[in-house]
Amino acid sequence: MTAIHWTSVGIPAPQGSKRHVGRGIMIESCKALPAWREQVIYDVTKAAKGHVFIEGVSINVAFRFPRLKAHFNSKGLIKDKAPIFKTTKPDIDKLCRAVLDAITIAGAIRDDSQCYALTAVKTYCNEGQQPGISATISDLL
């Protein structure tokens, strides 16, 4: 079994919401998407080192987002009752779409239809963590 693992630092951006700008032209609503996608493409390319998955793949991705100010106490420590999981926008499926397309553009897989299993989680950063993703692509068992 072959697997590659990588991290990408930055605030994850969703892909999928589009807005109409006239004359049948649609553009991505998220202005941060191009820079985020380029970062993921760079990191995947570096981790894959030219390896291209031919068969089906399983992809695991953990999205980390910055904590809100309300999650911290007066001493700057994370409150005991602060949430672990992010249950607000952006939608997890749109975040995954951005990552899968970046993996395809990077050439690690031929098409995101090769993905037979996708596991994703959205969390807030713990102390010492940076926003971004940790991800693994594994081929068929």
MIBAFI-171079 format. One line per 2 residues: number of its first residue (from 1); for each residue z, x, y of C-alpha. Coordinates in pm, 1 decimal, always signed. Layout:
N
NUM = Z X Y | ...
***
This chain:
141
1 = +0.0 +0.0 +0.0 | -93.3 +128.6 +341.2
3 = +104.1 +36.2 +651.2 | +103.2 +140.7 +1012.9
5 = +388.5 +83.9 +1253.2 | +387.3 +111.9 +1631.2
7 = +570.1 +8.0 +1943.6 | +419.8 -91.1 +2275.1
9 = +630.2 -88.7 +2589.8 | +576.9 -348.6 +2860.1
11 = +631.8 -718.1 +2910.4 | +430.9 -903.4 +2643.4
13 = +157.6 -1123.7 +2789.4 | +11.7 -1437.3 +2628.4
15 = -354.3 -1508.2 +2565.0 | -507.5 -1850.4 +2537.9
17 = -435.0 -2051.9 +2849.0 | -747.3 -2065.4 +3056.6
19 = -824.3 -2223.4 +3390.0 | -1151.4 -2356.1 +3519.6
21 = -1283.8 -2178.8 +3830.6 | -1606.0 -2376.1 +3868.5
23 = -1958.1 -2392.7 +3726.2 | -1824.6 -2394.4 +3370.6
25 = -1648.9 -2059.4 +3414.8 | -1307.2 -2023.4 +3252.2
27 = -1072.0 -1729.7 +3308.8 | -742.3 -1628.0 +3151.1
29 = -443.4 -1773.3 +3335.2 | -224.9 -1469.9 +3267.6
31 = -311.2 -1191.7 +3511.1 | -94.9 -945.6 +3314.6
33 = -302.4 -987.6 +2995.5 | -567.9 -716.5 +3055.8
35 = -312.5 -440.0 +3117.9 | -94.4 -555.8 +2826.5
37 = -392.4 -571.4 +2590.1 | -503.0 -219.6 +2690.9
39 = -154.1 -85.8 +2618.5 | -146.8 -246.1 +2273.2
41 = -501.5 -123.3 +2197.2 | -400.8 +230.9 +2294.0
43 = -84.1 +222.8 +2081.2 | -255.7 +69.1 +1775.4
45 = -541.2 +320.3 +1793.8 | -293.7 +607.4 +1810.6
47 = -87.3 +473.9 +1518.3 | -387.5 +388.4 +1297.3
49 = -545.2 +734.3 +1343.1 | -887.3 +604.2 +1243.8
51 = -764.8 +396.1 +947.2 | -939.8 +59.9 +918.8
53 = -791.5 -207.9 +694.8 | -1074.0 -351.0 +481.6
55 = -889.1 -618.8 +281.7 | -636.3 -878.5 +395.9
57 = -339.4 -773.6 +604.2 | +12.7 -887.3 +675.8
59 = +132.9 -842.5 +1033.1 | +493.3 -840.2 +1150.7
61 = +563.6 -834.7 +1522.6 | +885.9 -852.2 +1722.2
63 = +847.6 -936.2 +2090.6 | +1125.5 -815.4 +2323.0
65 = +1171.7 -957.3 +2672.6 | +1394.4 -849.6 +2961.3
67 = +1725.2 -1031.8 +2984.3 | +1801.8 -1268.9 +3267.9
69 = +2070.6 -1177.7 +3521.8 | +2279.5 -1468.0 +3391.0
71 = +2306.4 -1288.1 +3054.0 | +2525.3 -1015.0 +3207.0
73 = +2889.1 -1020.2 +3313.3 | +3025.9 -869.9 +3635.1
75 = +3056.3 -527.7 +3465.8 | +2686.5 -527.8 +3374.6
77 = +2746.9 -583.7 +3002.9 | +2570.1 -849.1 +2797.8
79 = +2787.6 -1160.1 +2768.2 | +2905.7 -1260.3 +2421.4
81 = +2742.3 -1601.0 +2465.0 | +2408.8 -1462.6 +2586.8
83 = +2121.9 -1577.5 +2364.7 | +1954.2 -1339.0 +2121.5
85 = +1630.0 -1532.7 +2084.3 | +1393.4 -1627.7 +2367.3
87 = +1312.3 -1997.2 +2335.3 | +1121.4 -2040.2 +2660.4
89 = +765.3 -1957.0 +2765.7 | +544.8 -1778.6 +2685.2
91 = +451.6 -1952.6 +2360.3 | +481.9 -1732.7 +2052.5
93 = +137.7 -1832.9 +1922.7 | -29.0 -1718.9 +2245.3
95 = +162.9 -1389.7 +2234.6 | +43.4 -1337.3 +1875.4
97 = -315.3 -1418.5 +1974.8 | -308.1 -1138.9 +2234.5
99 = -173.4 -887.7 +1980.0 | -416.8 -988.9 +1702.7
101 = -714.5 -959.9 +1937.4 | -592.2 -618.3 +2056.0
103 = -561.8 -499.6 +1694.4 | -919.3 -616.9 +1631.5
105 = -1053.7 -453.0 +1948.3 | -872.5 -131.2 +1851.3
107 = -1066.8 -136.3 +1524.0 | -766.2 -137.3 +1289.5
109 = -899.3 -460.4 +1135.6 | -1252.0 -604.2 +1143.9
111 = -1140.2 -954.5 +1239.9 | -809.1 -1130.7 +1286.2
113 = -912.4 -1376.8 +1013.9 | -817.3 -1093.7 +771.5
115 = -452.4 -1168.6 +845.7 | -307.5 -1370.2 +555.6
117 = +54.8 -1355.0 +675.5 | +197.5 -1332.3 +1024.5
119 = +566.4 -1301.2 +1105.7 | +673.8 -1309.8 +1468.5
121 = +998.6 -1331.3 +1660.9 | +1080.7 -1346.4 +2034.1
123 = +1408.0 -1186.9 +2139.2 | +1577.4 -1057.5 +2448.5
125 = +1633.0 -683.9 +2479.3 | +1963.6 -543.5 +2367.2
127 = +2130.1 -264.3 +2561.4 | +1909.9 +45.4 +2555.3
129 = +1596.3 -142.9 +2450.4 | +1280.8 -172.0 +2655.3
131 = +1064.5 -484.5 +2670.4 | +757.1 -474.7 +2449.3
133 = +678.1 -508.3 +2080.3 | +748.4 -341.2 +1750.5
135 = +478.9 -419.4 +1498.2 | +360.7 -334.4 +1147.8
137 = +27.9 -396.6 +974.7 | +34.1 -378.4 +594.1
139 = -254.9 -426.0 +353.6 | -257.8 -644.1 +41.9
141 = +17.3 -569.5 -205.7
***
